[in-house]
Amino acid sequence: MAKLDFSTDLSERARTILKALVERHIRDGQPVGSRSLMEEAGLPVSAATIRNVMSDLEERGFLHSPHTSAGRVPTALGYRLFVDNLLQVQPLESEALQVLRTELNPDKSSTELVQSASNLLSAITAHAGLVSVPRPESNQLRQVEFLPLSGNRVLVILVVNEREVQNRIIHTQRPFTEAELRQAAQLVNQRFAGQALSRVQNQILREMEEARSRIDSYLQAALDLASQALDQEERENDYLVAGESRLVGNASAEELDRLRELFEAFEQKKDLLHLLERCSRAEGVQIFIGEEAGYEVFGDYSVVTAPYTDGARTLGVLGVIGPTRMAYERVIPIVDVTARMLSSALSN
């Protein structure tokens, strides 16, 4: 998001009051009144003067009154002004920094690193942690093995990149012998080892059509097994979300309905994937407050993201989803540093 500077035509007093009100609301989660602001802002003015400034800020769209009380809360525009022009970002705590260094260890596989990043973001910020998994074109197939299980089930052992091993179970239309599965794996490895997963998937689909036209049942069976294994890889690994329950714990009663819609968006993935795709094309930390994300379901929530790389290209995006009244001064550096450390681990 490009920075918006509304502060140039606001008085120093108005900026101070807005900053104090946002900080108080983030801390307490309640509408803030003029008397509370007198203590918070430390201004040598009367409560009546503060009320007049608050009324002006409300008319300009930075604040609104949720009830008939005199208290006010920031709007998305108020938060945007605060984040872009009034926020003082805090350095990352040494304890959190040490946890990130320990857990984002270069000796881990890329799958383990991505999972760790998602869990760490949630644990450190107390919000939901989000990491998009490296795109298929950045993953290469090294080797695949098929092992028979009971019934029409097959264990797939998939080796991706240099050392990442993934296991999954697929269901087949008929049982396969161990010899058949060994031959199928040998065929797939001979044809596709060392190629990008996205290319392998497209090539498998083409060869399956050719095998049908030749009535090559052996080749057809091998390709079908590989197609199922890679299709599951693609469907499972869009992004990882950790700590959704933390959003429930922070939600008020009236926010729970909106939160259910957000969880449905997590399940359906479409909107969130579009947002992450936008973030992957940007540099550095991106902050979306409320419906700035482009989707109504994010109305009461903010998303803070940063891309991560392998040193040569962008692999994905990580971030935090939390209420609009999150502690931005703390969340922003956590997201930034986590992205840098994950990039460093993947580069090594």
C-alpha positions as CSV (number, residue, x, y, z in Angstrom):
1,M,0.0,0.0,0.0
2,A,1.3,3.5,-0.9
3,K,1.6,5.8,2.1
4,L,-1.1,8.4,2.4
5,D,-0.1,11.6,4.2
6,F,-3.2,13.3,5.6
7,S,-1.3,14.7,8.5
8,T,0.1,17.8,6.8
9,D,-3.1,19.7,7.2
10,L,-3.8,18.5,10.7
11,S,-2.6,20.6,13.6
12,E,0.1,19.2,16.0
13,R,-2.6,19.0,18.6
14,A,-4.9,17.0,16.4
15,R,-2.1,14.6,15.5
16,T,-1.2,14.1,19.1
17,I,-4.8,13.5,20.1
18,L,-5.4,11.0,17.3
19,K,-2.1,9.1,18.1
20,A,-3.1,8.9,21.8
21,L,-6.6,7.8,21.0
22,V,-5.4,5.0,18.6
23,E,-2.9,3.8,21.1
24,R,-5.4,3.8,23.9
25,H,-8.0,1.9,21.8
26,I,-5.4,-0.7,20.7
27,R,-4.5,-1.3,24.3
28,D,-8.0,-1.4,25.8
29,G,-10.3,-2.2,22.9
30,Q,-12.9,0.3,24.2
31,P,-14.2,3.7,22.9
32,V,-12.0,6.5,24.1
33,G,-13.5,9.6,25.8
34,S,-12.0,13.1,26.2
35,R,-11.1,12.7,29.8
36,S,-9.1,9.5,29.1
37,L,-7.3,11.4,26.4
38,M,-6.4,14.2,28.7
39,E,-4.3,11.7,30.7
40,E,-3.1,9.8,27.7
41,A,-2.0,12.8,25.5
42,G,-0.6,14.9,28.3
43,L,-1.9,18.1,26.7
44,P,-2.4,21.2,28.8
45,V,-5.9,21.7,27.4
46,S,-9.5,21.2,28.7
47,A,-11.7,18.2,28.0
48,A,-13.9,20.5,26.0
49,T,-11.0,21.4,23.7
50,I,-10.2,17.7,23.2
51,R,-13.9,17.0,22.4
52,N,-13.9,19.7,19.7
53,V,-10.7,18.2,18.1
54,M,-12.3,14.7,18.3
55,S,-15.5,16.0,16.6
56,D,-13.3,17.5,13.8
57,L,-11.4,14.3,13.4
58,E,-14.8,12.4,13.2
59,E,-16.1,14.8,10.5
60,R,-13.0,14.1,8.5
61,G,-13.5,10.3,8.7
62,F,-10.7,9.4,11.1
63,L,-12.9,8.6,14.0
64,H,-16.4,7.3,14.6
65,S,-18.8,6.9,17.6
66,P,-19.9,3.3,17.9
67,H,-22.6,4.1,20.4
68,T,-24.4,7.1,21.8
69,S,-21.6,7.5,24.3
70,A,-19.0,10.3,23.9
71,G,-16.3,7.8,23.3
72,R,-14.8,7.3,19.8
73,V,-12.8,4.6,18.0
74,P,-10.5,4.9,15.0
75,T,-11.8,4.2,11.5
76,A,-9.7,2.3,8.9
77,L,-8.7,5.8,7.6
78,G,-7.7,6.8,11.1
79,Y,-5.6,3.6,11.5
80,R,-4.0,4.3,8.1
81,L,-3.0,7.8,9.1
82,F,-1.6,6.4,12.4
83,V,0.4,3.6,10.7
84,D,1.8,5.8,7.9
85,N,2.6,9.0,9.8
86,L,2.4,8.7,13.5
87,L,3.6,5.1,14.4
88,Q,6.9,4.6,16.1
89,V,8.0,1.0,15.3
90,Q,9.7,-0.8,18.1
91,P,12.8,-3.0,17.8
92,L,12.2,-6.7,18.0
93,E,12.7,-8.1,21.5
94,S,15.9,-10.1,22.0
95,E,13.9,-13.1,23.2
96,A,11.7,-13.2,20.1
97,L,14.8,-12.7,17.9
98,Q,16.5,-15.7,19.5
99,V,13.5,-17.9,19.0
100,L,13.4,-17.0,15.3
101,R,17.1,-17.8,14.9
102,T,16.7,-21.2,16.6
103,E,13.6,-22.3,14.8
104,L,14.4,-21.0,11.3
105,N,17.4,-23.3,11.0
106,P,18.9,-23.7,7.5
107,D,19.3,-27.4,8.2
108,K,15.5,-27.8,8.0
109,S,13.7,-28.7,4.8
110,S,11.7,-25.9,3.0
111,T,8.4,-27.5,4.2
112,E,9.6,-27.5,7.8
113,L,10.8,-23.9,7.5
114,V,7.5,-22.7,6.1
115,Q,5.5,-24.5,8.8
116,S,7.8,-23.1,11.5
117,A,7.4,-19.6,10.2
118,S,3.7,-19.8,10.3
119,N,3.7,-21.1,13.8
120,L,6.3,-18.6,15.0
121,L,4.3,-15.6,13.6
122,S,1.2,-16.7,15.5
123,A,3.0,-17.5,18.7
124,I,5.1,-14.3,18.9
125,T,2.3,-11.9,17.8
126,A,-0.7,-13.7,19.4
127,H,-2.6,-13.4,16.1
128,A,-2.9,-15.7,13.1
129,G,0.3,-16.5,11.2
130,L,0.1,-17.0,7.5
131,V,2.7,-18.3,5.0
132,S,2.2,-19.1,1.3
133,V,4.1,-22.2,0.3
134,P,6.7,-21.8,-2.4
135,R,5.1,-22.0,-5.8
136,P,5.3,-25.3,-7.7
137,E,7.6,-23.9,-10.4
138,S,10.2,-23.3,-7.7
139,N,10.1,-27.0,-6.6
140,Q,11.8,-29.8,-8.6
141,L,11.0,-33.4,-8.5
142,R,13.9,-35.6,-7.5
143,Q,12.4,-39.0,-6.9
144,V,9.1,-40.7,-6.3
145,E,8.4,-44.1,-4.7
146,F,5.1,-46.0,-4.5
147,L,4.5,-48.6,-1.8
148,P,1.3,-50.8,-1.5
149,L,-1.0,-50.5,1.5
150,S,-4.1,-52.4,2.4
151,G,-7.1,-52.1,0.1
152,N,-6.8,-49.8,-2.9
153,R,-4.3,-47.5,-1.2
154,V,-0.8,-46.5,-2.1
155,L,1.8,-44.7,0.0
156,V,3.6,-42.0,-2.1
157,I,7.1,-41.0,-1.0
158,L,7.9,-37.8,-2.9
159,V,11.4,-36.3,-2.8
160,V,11.4,-32.6,-3.8
161,N,14.4,-30.3,-4.3
162,E,17.6,-31.5,-2.6
163,R,16.4,-33.1,0.7
164,E,12.7,-32.5,1.2
165,V,10.7,-35.7,1.7
166,Q,6.9,-35.7,1.7
167,N,4.7,-38.7,2.4
168,R,1.0,-39.0,1.4
169,I,-1.6,-41.7,0.7
170,I,-3.6,-41.9,-2.5
171,H,-6.6,-44.1,-3.3
172,T,-6.5,-46.1,-6.6
173,Q,-9.2,-47.7,-8.6
174,R,-7.6,-51.2,-8.2
175,P,-4.9,-52.7,-6.0
176,F,-1.3,-52.7,-7.2
177,T,1.4,-55.2,-6.5
178,E,4.7,-54.1,-5.1
179,A,6.4,-55.0,-8.4
180,E,3.9,-53.0,-10.4
181,L,4.5,-49.9,-8.2
182,R,8.2,-50.3,-8.4
183,Q,8.0,-50.4,-12.2
184,A,5.7,-47.4,-12.2
185,A,8.1,-45.3,-10.0
186,Q,11.0,-46.3,-12.2
187,L,9.2,-45.1,-15.3
188,V,8.1,-41.8,-13.7
189,N,11.6,-41.1,-12.3
190,Q,13.2,-41.8,-15.7
191,R,10.9,-39.4,-17.5
192,F,10.5,-36.6,-15.0
193,A,13.2,-36.5,-12.3
194,G,14.9,-33.1,-12.2
195,Q,12.1,-31.2,-13.7
196,A,9.9,-28.4,-12.1
197,L,6.7,-29.9,-10.6
198,S,4.5,-27.5,-12.6
199,R,6.1,-28.8,-15.8
200,V,5.8,-32.4,-14.7
201,Q,2.1,-32.0,-14.1
202,N,1.4,-30.6,-17.5
203,Q,3.5,-33.2,-19.2
204,I,1.8,-36.0,-17.3
205,L,-1.6,-34.9,-18.5
206,R,-0.4,-34.8,-22.1
207,E,1.1,-38.2,-21.9
208,M,-2.0,-39.7,-20.3
209,E,-4.0,-38.6,-23.3
210,E,-1.4,-40.2,-25.6
211,A,-1.4,-43.4,-23.6
212,R,-5.2,-43.7,-23.9
213,S,-4.9,-43.3,-27.7
214,R,-2.3,-46.1,-27.8
215,I,-4.2,-48.2,-25.2
216,D,-1.0,-48.4,-23.2
217,S,-2.5,-49.6,-19.9
218,Y,0.9,-49.9,-18.2
219,L,2.0,-46.4,-19.0
220,Q,-1.5,-45.1,-18.2
221,A,-1.4,-46.6,-14.7
222,A,2.0,-45.2,-13.9
223,L,1.0,-41.7,-15.1
224,D,-2.2,-41.9,-13.2
225,L,-0.4,-42.7,-9.9
226,A,2.0,-39.8,-10.5
227,S,-0.9,-37.4,-11.4
228,Q,-2.7,-38.2,-8.2
229,A,0.4,-37.7,-6.1
230,L,1.2,-34.3,-7.6
231,D,-2.4,-33.1,-7.7
232,Q,-2.6,-33.6,-4.0
233,E,0.7,-31.8,-3.6
234,E,-0.7,-28.8,-5.5
235,R,-4.1,-28.7,-3.6
236,E,-2.6,-29.1,-0.1
237,N,0.2,-26.6,-0.4
238,D,-1.3,-23.2,-1.2
239,Y,-0.7,-21.6,2.1
240,L,-0.5,-22.4,5.8
241,V,-2.4,-20.6,8.6
242,A,-1.6,-21.1,12.2
243,G,-3.3,-19.7,15.3
244,E,-6.9,-19.1,14.0
245,S,-8.1,-19.8,17.5
246,R,-6.2,-16.7,18.7
247,L,-8.5,-14.5,16.6
248,V,-11.5,-16.0,18.4
249,G,-9.9,-15.2,21.8
250,N,-9.5,-11.6,20.9
251,A,-12.9,-11.1,19.3
252,S,-15.8,-9.4,20.9
253,A,-19.3,-10.9,20.7
254,E,-20.4,-8.7,17.8
255,E,-17.2,-9.6,15.9
256,L,-17.7,-13.4,16.0
257,D,-20.1,-13.4,13.0
258,R,-17.5,-11.5,10.8
259,L,-14.9,-13.9,12.1
260,R,-16.8,-16.9,10.9
261,E,-16.9,-15.4,7.4
262,L,-13.1,-14.9,7.7
263,F,-12.6,-18.6,8.6
264,E,-14.7,-19.5,5.5
265,A,-12.4,-17.4,3.4
266,F,-9.5,-19.4,4.9
267,E,-11.2,-22.6,3.8
268,Q,-12.1,-21.4,0.3
269,K,-8.7,-19.8,-0.2
270,K,-9.6,-17.8,-3.3
271,D,-9.7,-14.3,-1.9
272,L,-6.6,-14.9,0.3
273,L,-4.6,-16.3,-2.5
274,H,-5.4,-13.3,-4.7
275,L,-4.2,-11.0,-1.8
276,L,-1.0,-13.0,-1.4
277,E,-0.3,-12.9,-5.1
278,R,-0.6,-9.1,-5.0
279,C,1.8,-9.0,-2.0
280,S,4.3,-11.2,-3.7
281,R,4.8,-8.6,-6.5
282,A,5.6,-5.9,-4.0
283,E,8.8,-5.2,-2.0
284,G,9.0,-5.0,1.8
285,V,6.3,-5.0,4.4
286,Q,2.7,-4.4,3.1
287,I,-0.1,-3.4,5.5
288,F,-3.8,-3.7,4.6
289,I,-6.2,-2.3,7.1
290,G,-9.8,-3.5,6.9
291,E,-11.3,-3.5,3.4
292,E,-8.1,-2.1,1.9
293,A,-7.4,-5.7,1.3
294,G,-10.1,-5.6,-1.4
295,Y,-12.5,-8.0,0.3
296,E,-15.4,-7.2,2.6
297,V,-14.6,-10.2,4.8
298,F,-11.4,-8.4,6.1
299,G,-13.5,-5.4,7.3
300,D,-12.5,-5.7,11.0
301,Y,-9.1,-7.2,10.4
302,S,-5.6,-6.1,9.2
303,V,-3.1,-8.1,7.2
304,V,0.6,-7.3,7.5
305,T,2.8,-9.2,5.0
306,A,6.3,-9.4,3.5
307,P,7.7,-11.5,0.7
308,Y,10.4,-14.1,1.3
309,T,13.0,-15.4,-1.2
310,D,15.7,-18.0,-1.8
311,G,18.2,-15.2,-2.5
312,A,17.4,-15.2,-6.3
313,R,13.7,-15.0,-6.6
314,T,10.5,-14.5,-4.6
315,L,9.1,-17.8,-3.3
316,G,6.1,-16.7,-1.4
317,V,4.6,-14.3,1.2
318,L,4.3,-14.5,5.0
319,G,2.3,-12.4,7.3
320,V,0.0,-11.9,10.2
321,I,-3.8,-11.5,10.3
322,G,-5.3,-9.8,13.4
323,P,-7.9,-7.2,14.4
324,T,-7.5,-3.7,13.1
325,R,-6.5,-2.7,16.6
326,M,-3.4,-4.8,16.6
327,A,-0.1,-3.5,18.0
328,Y,1.4,-2.4,14.6
329,E,4.6,-1.1,16.2
330,R,5.4,-4.6,17.3
331,V,3.8,-6.7,14.5
332,I,5.5,-4.9,11.6
333,P,9.1,-5.6,12.7
334,I,8.2,-9.3,13.6
335,V,6.9,-9.8,10.1
336,D,9.9,-8.0,8.5
337,V,12.5,-9.9,10.5
338,T,10.8,-13.3,10.0
339,A,10.7,-12.8,6.3
340,R,14.4,-11.9,6.2
341,M,15.4,-14.9,8.4
342,L,13.2,-17.3,6.4
343,S,14.9,-16.0,3.2
344,S,18.3,-16.5,4.7
345,A,17.5,-20.1,5.7
346,L,16.2,-21.0,2.3
347,S,19.1,-19.3,0.6
348,N,21.5,-21.6,2.5
